[in-house]
């Protein structure tokens, strides 16, 4: 009985090691996102606002 139990334990150990070696690995890679359009639009809005303010202050500029 002891030999059979040891054999079963060894087979169980080998099966556990084999099953853990086959676990799938999921990797997720996210590239950095660069947002140039929003920055560009913000700068244009600011420049437009400054230009409007200048035209209000100096109506004869153009």
C-alpha positions as CSV (number, residue, x, y, z in Angstrom):
1,X,0.0,0.0,0.0
2,X,2.7,2.4,0.8
3,X,4.4,2.0,-2.6
4,X,1.0,2.5,-4.4
5,X,0.3,5.6,-2.3
6,X,3.8,7.0,-3.1
7,X,3.3,6.3,-6.8
8,X,-0.1,8.1,-6.7
9,X,1.5,11.1,-4.9
10,X,4.3,11.3,-7.5
11,X,1.8,11.1,-10.3
12,X,-0.3,13.8,-8.7
13,X,2.7,16.0,-8.2
14,X,3.8,15.6,-11.9
15,X,0.2,16.3,-13.0
16,X,0.1,19.5,-10.9
17,X,3.4,20.7,-12.2
18,X,2.3,19.9,-15.8
19,X,-1.0,21.7,-15.3
20,X,0.6,24.8,-13.8
21,X,3.0,25.0,-16.7
22,X,0.2,25.1,-19.2
23,X,-1.7,28.1,-17.7
24,X,-2.2,30.8,-20.3
25,X,-0.6,34.2,-19.9
26,X,-2.4,37.3,-21.1
27,X,-0.3,40.4,-21.7
28,X,-1.7,43.8,-22.3
29,X,0.4,46.6,-23.7
30,X,-1.0,50.1,-24.0
31,X,0.9,52.6,-26.1
32,X,1.1,56.2,-24.9
33,X,-1.6,58.4,-26.4
34,X,-0.5,61.8,-27.7
35,X,-3.2,64.5,-28.0
36,X,-1.9,67.3,-30.3
37,X,-5.3,68.4,-31.7
38,X,-6.7,69.4,-28.3
39,X,-3.6,71.5,-27.5
40,X,-3.6,73.0,-30.9
41,X,-7.3,73.9,-30.6
42,X,-6.8,75.4,-27.2
43,X,-3.9,77.6,-28.4
44,X,-6.0,78.8,-31.4
45,X,-8.9,79.7,-29.2
46,X,-6.6,81.7,-26.9
47,X,-5.1,83.5,-29.8
48,X,-8.5,84.3,-31.3
49,X,-9.7,85.6,-28.0
50,X,-6.6,87.8,-27.7
51,X,-7.0,89.1,-31.2
52,X,-10.7,89.9,-30.5
53,X,-9.6,91.8,-27.4
54,X,-7.0,93.7,-29.3
55,X,-9.6,94.7,-32.0
56,X,-12.0,95.9,-29.3
57,X,-9.3,98.0,-27.7
58,X,-8.0,99.3,-31.1
59,X,-10.8,99.4,-33.7
60,X,-8.7,101.2,-36.2
61,X,-5.9,98.6,-36.2
62,X,-6.9,97.2,-39.6
